[in-house]
Amino acid sequence: KGQGRNELLKHQQGKRLTQRQMILAKCYECCGNYTDGRIDCKIPTCPLYPAMPYGEFKKKPEKD
């Protein structure tokens, strides 16, 4: 039930998606439908990684 499931289903039904919905659907598919949990894919070389819904890059860096 991770982000991207509904978007992928819409795509499979031939419905139009926004760019953000396309990204979420692709991340969902690429991560194996998040069967291992909603975790960071850890593929920073992927051009979609900055938009990955569960990416660690979204965490703010800790201040010393």
N, C-alpha and C positions, 0 to 999 in steps of 0.2 A: 504494500500500500504506500510505497514511497512516492515522492514527487515525480511526475512523469508518466505514471500508469494511465491515468485518464487521457492524457495527451496522446500516448502511443495507441490507445484504443481508438481514439478519434481518427488518427492517421490511418489506421488499418480499415476503418469504415469509409475512407475516402473523403473525410471532411477536411476543411481548410484549417490550418493552424497559424498562429502568430509566430514570429521568430523565437520568442521566449518559449512558447509551447514546443516548438521543434527541438530546441536545445534540451529541454527537460525530457522529452520523449527519447532523444538519442542517448542521453546519460542513463536513463532508466534501462534502455535496451542494452547498452554497452556494459553496464554493471550487473548484468544477469538478473534484472528485475529486483535488485537489492535483496536477493535471497540470503545473503550473509549479514544483512542489516543495513541500515542507512549510514553508510560510512563513506569517507573520502576515497575516490578511486586511485589517488596517488599517481596520476599520469599527467604531470605538469607539461609534457610536450604536446598534449592534445590541445588543439586550437579552441575547444569548447571548455577547457578546464576552468578558466576564470568565471564561468557561469554555472559551474557544477553546484547543484543545490546543497551538497553536504561537504564541500571542500574545506580543508583546514586553512586555506589561504584567507578565509573570511574571518578567522579569529584574529583579534587585535594582538599585536606583539606585546609581550610583557615588558614593563619598564623596570630598569635596575634601580 
